[in-house]
């Protein structure tokens, strides 16, 4: 994992000291809330429905056991004993006191963590594939490049006050596990015709009120040109992005208004000017220096598929269910990638208590060489588990309610905090997710249904990524009451698509029966080995509309 150097330590310490003075001025009344707002946002602090919320960066989703123990301490000391993992591989604390916020930031700095630029109109936390460096299908580890982008973008003087927030994701695998096409800029590590690895550059993706799938604006970019090309993109956005309307201020609006070809032309013109100077060329020595922090651990020489695991799978259906759903092939023989589901029946998706954090940290030391990851689907990952340890780890995770066998399945639900916490929300998201996880809790049913994602947002800002769920659920308000609108056919993968609206909104009580009807229709219509998404794309929306609303209601739905 990356470790802070002297520049990181100095920068974070000075930032905390500055923010401590700003908080004191706010508490004394020297700063109004309007004056204080941009200052707190640049330090990850939001004012939500009931209290302040602090969003903490977990760069490219990587955590050490030591860092997780500190997050547990913060949850106990400064919050209400839990944290919430988000779709940007961050953790949020929902009950932070303003006067204690600088102390929380100081506690984070002790373990080389911070909340800088986790909010505000700047480049946010850089995200990546949660299996980075371990996936068997990977072209190249994206984490060194994520770290390079992080260092370049932190407090960048030209891009600290953009028209709107800016999100970047990087993936090194052909299977997109990072929702790359729904970012302001998405980067895929690709091999060109000569076998040289570079970047496919995608721009203009995003969700919210105006959702778009990103456009490829460069098929292949040499590695040494990464920062200069990103600088060109951000300059074109910073100069031409709208500042008169927050709903139309994201780069996705600019790209899609100009068209990808014209946007590409503008970027290339700016890039030609930037490249006249070598200041932003990435030196090979620098990327090698950063990459050294991500060197492979000292894996043992082991064989795949140990007898103990095969035997356990044969005699214990519960272990077999978990193995098939939550265990992923590792690139090194004898090891496995293990997903820890934060989606047990009735649990708020993404939540973890302080006690669970401490115990997971202990398990990471014992079973995963002291490292874990956060996925954009609000789960955790142990990247380096010996296959022979899987039965013992499963038992430990079951005791913590972290072994639900549902990764990528119907109850592996993404949900935003919704109206339980957020002042922007129209409806609650967490209770709907809890109802669905209880309703579809049978492992045999989940396995039969197979790959099917449900994403829930409490408003059109789409923090729950409802646009790209195979089934999306959007909370809306009607005459002071909470209703939910369903969409079908979304995907955040390499086959990216936006969901289609199914029909009129329904009550919270009607959501589980509606999902029941959709799933039943899918099971009746699917061909062999078809995912839900495949069936939907083949047959279209009408069979599902009829299943939910009935033949007569379909016409007015």
MOPE-V878225 format. One line per field, one symbol per residue. ss: DSSP state (H for helix, E for strand, C for the rest). phi: phi as a letter, one per 20 degrees, with the letter a starting at -180 (. if undefined). psi: psi as a letter, one per 30 degrees, with the letter a starting at -180 (. if undefined). A space follows every 50 residues. Layout:
BEGIN
ss: ???
phi: ???
psi: ???
END
This chain:
BEGIN
ss: CCCCCHHHHHHHHHHHHHHHHHHHHHHHCCCCHHHHHHHHHCCCEEECCC CEEEEECCHHHEEEHHHHHHHHHHHHHHCCCEEEECCCCCEEEEEECHHH HHHHHHHHHCCCCCCCCCCCCCECCCEECCCCCCECCECCCCHHHHHHHH HHHCCCCCCCCCCCCECEEEECECCCCCCHHHCCEEEEEEECCCCCEEEE EEECCECCCCCECCEEEEEEECHHHHHHHHHHHHHHHHHHCCCCCHHHCC HHHHHHHHCHHHHHHHHHHHHHHHCCCCCCCCCHHHHHHHHHCCCCCCCC CCCCCCHHHHHHHHHCHHHHHHHHHHEEEECCCCEEEEEECCCCCCCCCC EEEHHHHHHHHHHHHHHCCCEEEECCCCCEEEEEEEHHHHHHHHHHHHHC CCCCCCCCCCCCCEECCHHHCCCCCCCCCHHHHHHHHHHCCCHHHHHHHC CCCEEEECCCCCCCCHHHCCEEEEEEEECCEEEEEEEECCECCCCCECCE ECCCCECHHHHHHHHHHHHHHHHHHCCCCCCHHHHHHHHCCHHHHHHHHC CCHHHHC
phi: .fdgefffgfgffffffffffffgfffenfdfffffgfffffdndddefd afcdddfcglmecegfffffffgffffdcdmbccedfdldcddeceegfe ggfffffffgdmcbdfmebnebfegedbgfegncffeffafefgfffgfg ffeflgfececfgagccccccdcfeedclgfddgcdcdfceefeneebce ddcnerdmfcfbefdfdbfbcggfegffffffgffffffdffdebgfcef fgffffffnffffgfffffffgffffdefdfefgfffffffffdfgfeff ecdflfggfgffffdcgfffgfffeddcfefdgndbedeefecfgnefgn ebffffgfffffffffdclmcbcdefemcdceecdfgfeggffgfffgfe lcdfebfmdgeeeebffmffcefefebfdffffffffffdeffffgfffm fbdcccceaffmfelfgdfgcdcdfcdclndeccddccnfbdefegbefe ffrffcfgfefgfffgffffffffefegmefgfffffedneggffffedn fffgfdf
psi: lkkkafeeeeeeeeeeeeeeeeeeeeefgfkleeefefeeefggkljaef lkkkkkkikggkkleeeeeeeeeeeeefahglljklfghlkkkfhkkeff eeeeeeeeffghllgkgflliakakkllkfgkffkfgkekkfeeeeeeee eefkhkffgfilellkkkkkkglfjjgghefhlekkkkklkafggkkakk kklgllbafikkklkjfkekkkefgeeeeeeeeeeeeeefkkgfjffgfl feeeefeekeeeeeeeeeeeeeeeffkgegkjkeeeeeeefffglklikl jlklileeeeeeeffjeeeeeeeeefkkklfkkfllkkkjkhhlkfkkkf kkleeeeeeeeeeeeefhhgkllklfghllkjfikkeffeeeeeeeeefg hggkigkgaegikkklfaffekfflflkeeeeeeeeeeehfkeeeeeeeb jjkkkkkflffhfghfegkejkjkklkjhglklkkklkglkgafhklklk kealllleffeeeeeeeeeeeefffklkgkleeeeefefafeeeeeeefl eefefg.
END
